[in-house]
């Protein structure tokens, strides 16, 4: 479906065309039309499918064409699991609302709370933020959402995984009225905790499922190599960063310390490329600066933990390397989804060592396609995988006569008496039987009398 065929305000179409959009993606086509009719939406699709515009277009159209339910309350709240994703959604919302007299505000943890309170009291039309910080402001009565018109849950499964269930329930309850429209997007709808909340969040939703989130991404070439340990992984990482073609790359690690170490080491081993680390414990200002610089192409390779694995739309990223496989197999999908976006080709390389083998095994069970690690052509590893443990067969029991004879022999053995009062030391405190006078001593005492 063409952008020009959308029954939305003409200023929205003009804005999309200015950015080069001509056709809708599958999730956009199946989501925008029922959302324009005021239907609740429950959608799932693979990463990089254009979910953000799928909810922003009907939001902006409604704000431009319908009268507000309340003059003071915000009209739309968009919830995202991480500060980085919330900032990206906020950026796109601000871009789409430009020159339309629509105010947007970002409310995330790590930013100044008092400044956020002042911004909320200026009655913005759209609030984008993380559930925890928005719930805090609601409890402190920084703003009210009795007249909220649209509530969007982006990456709902991830928000629940991060422990935001209580905050989501609070926000839903404070804006629970019949005129509210809700749109929920998730990488998967096969999420136990999410299914428990769906009936409370949505009213007769339109279900949209685009493909299988675990299906193979045709735009991403995936390779897995056996690895021996950190030194071997460092050598393979330097090799891949030097030989593969890419504009920008993201290297995912399991620990914060490794992110710093690898960024420093690769800066020496890979000349001509610039590196920077991103850790979850950085101050919000430093995290924002790093992501903004990476988005503007100020450096080539971002070395990070899973803080950058979801939702971020970085069109110049052509290579993703999993230095360590993620603990949760579903995070693998989101990691490699940072490349191959919007129809571009991408490459994903993963190193599989002994510590990664369990995750790899779970990953093969979850994916709907086969991926198998291979020895690196130039730097082969001695590790080649672990063989599945084979349960030892139980020893066959003997014949009935032999069994009866064994039981009889056992019964003839004298029972071994447990002498609990031997006075042996136990632990650090000795426990001994109380000494009693011997019979000879007693006899001698009687004779003296």
Number of C-alpha atoms within 10 A of each C-alpha: 12 11 18 17 10 17 13 20 15 11 16 22 19 14 15 18 14 10 8 9 14 14 15 20 18 18 22 20 16 19 26 24 17 15 22 18 10 17 20 25 25 21 24 24 22 23 24 21 20 18 23 19 21 24 24 19 24 24 22 21 18 21 19 18 10 8 9 17 15 13 11 18 22 28 25 25 23 24 28 25 26 21 22 24 24 22 20 19 25 21 15 14 26 17 12 20 23 15 9 12 9 16 16 22 21 24 27 25 17 11 15 10 15 10 10 18 16 12 17 22 14 14 19 18 22 26 23 26 27 26 27 21 18 26 20 14 17 15 13 11 11 16 20 19 21 18 21 25 24 23 23 22 22 25 22 23 23 20 23 17 13 10 13 18 17 13 19 22 15 16 20 17 14 15 18 17 13 8 13 21 22 23 24 24 22 24 24 20 19 11 15 9 13 20 12 10 13 14 11 12 21 19 15 10 20 17 14 17 20 14 12 15 21 18 13 17 17 11 16 21 16 18 16 19 21 27 31 17 15 14 10 16 22 17 13 21 22 18 15 15 19 15 8 11 13 17 14 23 27 28 25 27 21 16 14 18 13 20 22 18 12 22 20 16 13 21 16 13 16 16 10 9 15 17 22 21 22 23 20 14 10 11 11 16 10 13 19 16 11 18 18 14 14 22 18 11 15 14 17 20 26 24 26 26 25 19 16 22 20 23 24 20 20 21 17 21 26 23 27 27 25 22 26 23 25 21 15 12 19 17 17 20 23 21 25 27 26 27 30 26 21 14 13 13 15 25 22 23 19 25 24 28 26 16 13 19 15 15 19 25 13 14 23 14 12 13 17 13 10 9 14 12 17 17 15 15 8 8 15 16 18 10 14 17 16 11 6 7 6 6 6 6 6 6 6 6 8 10 9 9 9 11 12 12 12 13 11 11 10 11 10 9 8 7 8 6 6 7 7 8 10 10 12 11 10 9 7 6 7 10 13 12 11 7 6 6 7 8 9 9 9 10 10 10 10 9 7 6 5
